[in-house]
Every structure is written in C-alpha cells, then in structure tokens.
Amino acid sequence: MNRMLLSLGTVAVMAISIANASAKDKQSEAFLKKAIEGNFAEVSMGELAQQNGQSDAVKSFGRTLSTDHAAANQKALDAARGSGMSPPSGPNAKQKADYDKMSKMSGAGFDKMFAAHMVADHQKDLAEYKKASKSKDAAGEYASGQIDTLQKHLDTAKSLKAGQ
C-alpha cells in the first residue's frame, strides 16, 4: 500500500514537472516569436530612418538598428530552429502598421516620431528580454546576449528624443 502511494506520488511529481517544462517551452517559443518579429521590424524601421530621416543622428541610428537587429535575428532564428519551432518570416501586423504610418512621414516630423517610437519600443523590449534571460535554454541565452545592445539602442533613442 505504501509503495503504491509512493509510486502515485512520484507519478504526480513527474506529471507536474513535465507540465512546468512544457509551459516554459511555450514561454520560450512565444518570446522567440516576438523577438524575431521585433528584429524584422527594427531592421525595416532602421532602413526607413535612413531614407526618411532628416538628421544625420537619426540616419546613423537607423544604420545601427538595421545592422544590430539583423545580426540579432540570425541568433534568434538559430535558437528557434534549434528548439524545433518554425520561426515567423516577418514583423507582426501591428509592427507593419507602425511602419506604414511612419513611411508616410519625412523630415523633422519623422525624426520626432521615430525617436519616440524607438524609446517606447526598446523600453518594452528590454523588460521582455530581461525576463526571458532568466530561462536556462536557448531563448534565455539569446535574450541575455542582447540586453547590452538593446540598452545602447534605448540610450541613443532617448538622446535623439531629448534633442528634438
């Protein structure tokens, strides 16, 4: 009888462990999906800043965004494929709508909107990446490796916004 109860207890603990692992896998997959979509969006926004921006600082930041987020996306795509998920192939609908809205702007108006958008976006991203970096898997490793770059982007975006 005691053995049977012990066995049932062991099975219950194993089931909980498997459920927790599955939930963590889903969180990691959701993070990687958002990260990849975000990287695609940042590359596009960086290119747009180079075309529509007025100030050299905005254009330069656009180049930095495109370069850094393209490199980050390679790592995110590798992490996603390594964990067996099929990654998204572009930004999400909201990101596309933001791009479309900003693509109709240029000059000083573009610079102001771009800087504000980049501050808000990188603040949100940093929080998500810091949370994801606590995971001991490929998604967590990827997130940890990007935090410094995202912080630099946020700092640059804030200084652009302050200079408006």
Buried (B, 14 or more C-beta within 10 A) or exposed (E): EEEEEEEEEEEEEEEEEEEEEEEBBEBBBEBBBBBBBBBBBBBBBBBBBBEBBBBEBBBBBBEBBBEBBBBBBEBBBEBBEEBEBEBBEEBBEEBBEBBEEBBEBBEEEBBBBBBBBBBEBBEEBBEBBBEBBEBEBBBBBBBBBBBEBBBEBBEBBBEBBEEE
